[in-house]
Amino acid sequence: MAACQAASDTPTEIVHTSEEFLLENEVQPWADLPLWLPGTHAGMAKTIVRKAIDAGLTFRLIEETARDIVAWHKETRDLDDDLKAGISAEREAELLAKWRESVTE
């Protein structure tokens, strides 16, 4: 998350919520929050990649990947277009307000 934050050039705040809060508020795993799955799905995409590594697969730093995705996004998309995955800014603000209220009670 910090690598994505650093690559975005946008003031952001990383907020950690509980899985229970997300599920109680009907945040859809994988769709509303891409790459998030509840603990009941832990290891869903776990794959043994030894053959691929032996065949030459290499990995790059998450910072490079985040930077390149942000650059691609800025170069190829109309930034006013809605994304096909993820929650809207309005829904995010609603959830953050509700989360903050719940942790101050």
N, C-alpha and C positions, 0 to 999 in steps of 0.2 A: 504494500500500500504506500509506503514511504517513497519507493522508487517512482510509482505512478504520480504521486503528489509532486515530487520534484520535477518530473518531466512535463507537467501540465502548464506551467507558467500561469496558473490560476490560483488565487487565494483559496485554500481549502482547509478543512478540518477533518481529521480522521476520527470518527466516532464509533466506538465499539458498543454494540448492543447485545443483548442475550438472544439466543436462538428462540427461546420461548416467546420473547417480545415480538420477534419477526413473525413467527407462526400465528400467534394470537391476533396479530394485525393483518393477517392474510397476505403477507408478503410471499410471493410465489418463488420457491427455490428455482434457480437456474434462469428463470424468465425475468422476474423483477430485479433480482440481484444475480447477474451472470457470474458463474463460477462458484456460487454459494449453494451448498447442499446441506441439509440437516445431518446431524451425526448419525442418523439411521442409515444414511447412504455413504458413510465413510468408506473410502477405498473404491468407490464406483469406477473411477477411471484408472485405477492402479494397473500398470502394465510393466512387464519385465522387458527392458529395452536392451539387454546385453547383446543380442544379435545385431541390432542397429548400431550400437556403439562400436562393436567389432568391425562393422562394415564401413565405419567412418563418420557416423553421426557425431556432431559436435554441438555444444551448448554455448549460449552467449549469456552475458550478464542481463539480469532483469532490467537494469537501468537502461541498457541499449534497446531492449525490446520496447520498453515503455516510451522512450524518446522517439523511436521510429514509428510507433503506432500514433502518437500525438501528431507527428509531422505528417504522416499519411492522412490522418483525419482532417487536418487543416488544409491540406493540398487538394483533397479529392471530394470533400463533402461541403454542402451548404450548411454552415453551422446553425442555421435556424431550422433545419429539417429535424423532425422527430426521429429518434433512433428506433430500431425495431425491437431492441431488447433494453431492459432496464426500466426503472420507474421514472415518471416525469418529475421535473423540478418541484412542482406543486405537491405531489405525493411525498417526495423526499422531505420537504419542509414540514408537512403535516406529521410525518412519522418522527422527525427529529424533535419537534415541539412536544409530541406525546411522550417520547422517550425521556426528554429532559424533565418533564413534569413528573414522570413516574420515579425518577431517581432522586428528586428533591422532596418527595413526600415522606 
